[in-house]
Amino acid sequence: MNRWLLLLVAMLYLVSLAVGPAWWPWRLGTEVGWTIVWELRVPRATLGMLIGGVLGLSGAVLQGWLRNPLAEPGVIGVSACAGFAAVCAFYSGLAAAFVLALPLAGIAGAALAVALLMGAVRAGTGTVSLLLMGVAINAIAAALISLVLALSPNPFAYQEISLWLAGSIVDRDLRYLAIAAPFMILGAAIVLGAGRWLDALSLGEDTARSLGADTRSLGLRLTLGVGLMVGAATSVAGVVGFVGLIAPHLVRARVAFRPGATLVPSMLVGAALVLGADIVVRLLPTASELQLGVFTSLVGAPFLVRAVRKAHAAWLAT
Amino acid sequence: MTVTAAAIAVRGLVSRRGPAVILDGIDLAFASGEVTAIVGPNGAGKTTLLRHLAGLDVPAAGQVELRGQPLGSLGPAIRAWSIAYLPQAASAYWPLRARDLVALGRLPHGADLSRPTNTRDSEAVQRALHRVDGLRLAERPIDTLSQGERARMMMARALATEAAVLLADEPVASLDPAYALETMGILRAEAARGACVIVVLHDLGLAARFADRIVVLANHKVAADGPPAMALAAGVIDAAYGVTFRHVTVDGVPQPVAWERRDNY
């Protein structure tokens, strides 16, 4: 399956290079054509692929770790928290003064949200406390973002931030890619080896520990990994929701529900979803291009509704 | 049974949950090749004792020793390799395939479900499935199994580790008599293979029939410890449970029957 998914991602990547106001820019044969390819299309397609990959992977990690098919960075507030931290970095001027401030703030925000969620899962009663904690984090992050925006003296900045938060990878040049990519790749490397302990966790935390899982260091490792991935992705692209929910869902039955085996295919499906969505928003006949995050939410939210309704009775009971 | 022969032992174990004392100075040693049943009223600390033996809880005082070594000083890998733990009402969060579920018992041996299993691991999984008579269910997702079948697979998961110590917390709690007898037979067979089997039970009759030794916990202490005829004697369990038992003997095996609550104990 992974081979086919890899092929799909490669194809979508190439299509993503081709589609836009100027089609097949390399066929222009001019310097302008190649500038479009290298300065606009390559960063955009690469960011789309990486962001989709880390969001799909984060979804699979969070679902395996929290033992819940509804866990997803956007739904449970991780992206929102990263977004708030990134907005703070904008407004404090840190982002302008120090180039790594934006991704670092996003990573810190995402890691904080993941840690809060893990606390809720430890102390509480599974799905209900997880989702309530997610609702709370989302609400607090949204309120704080509104507060920061309301305090903003500049209406243009207000609009700029709102659009950025809606999630987009338009006009992100190589600089953004260079800042965010290392963090995303590092985060993915940190979590990809944790698959067998996610498998063990499907028997609950006690049994996983009796099988040799060091749940405390695993928790730190996954918090750091998901924080790096979602934080870096959100700080360059804003909130792109639901990819982390849909990707593991599409692959889970094909790997016989083994949480560890969902990681790599979820990453590939996530990459394909965001590349595909980013191509579709360029093709839609809207006056100004639809925000990527708006599109994924429009398509993804019904998916969440379906997932909740079809969720295994045992999942929701725990 | 000498101290050096103990597969696993607790020394002066004190367990607290907040201000409450759950276990108050427990000294027990468990030998290989024996089935030990831990019985006692609700809240006596049976599950807590088992969790300490599994290394899941940290004692407030005293320690657990695995073959003479303090359990706390051994890493999680060695602990997992030596001690298999089957919790009460074991369940899985995903509808895994039964064979994959059982293969989780091989994680301490380095198995990884996302990679092809090596021969040693797949043979151990096969053996475990065979011991619980579950080979025909192996390819089914566990959410399609009955509760009894699922409990069998959970047992097979614990057996697949092939650990020296097997801890089972009320493995027959929700099983019908046929499954319950079968499960106890499986535990006996493990002991016959040389494992140290420690099982928490509520059914005193099953404990008397299948255990070599019974430990009665009551009021956070060991109330009795010995072969079934001794540990289940009238003076002991009546006081421990606050119940008057009728002491029946079937085929030479004591089968105490709880008859009446004792109000003035």
Interface residues (C-beta under 8 A of the other chain):
Chain A: R67 N68 G195 R196 D199 A200 L201 S202 L203 G204 D206 T207 R209 S210 L211 G212 A213 D214 A256 F257 R258 P259 G260 A261 L263 H312 A314 W315 T318
Chain B: R51 A54 G55 L56 P76 A77 R79 A80 W81 I83 A84 Y85 P87 A90 S91 A92 Y93 W94 P95 L96 R97 D100 L101 L104 G105 L107 P108 A111 D112 L113 S114 P141 D143 R157 T161
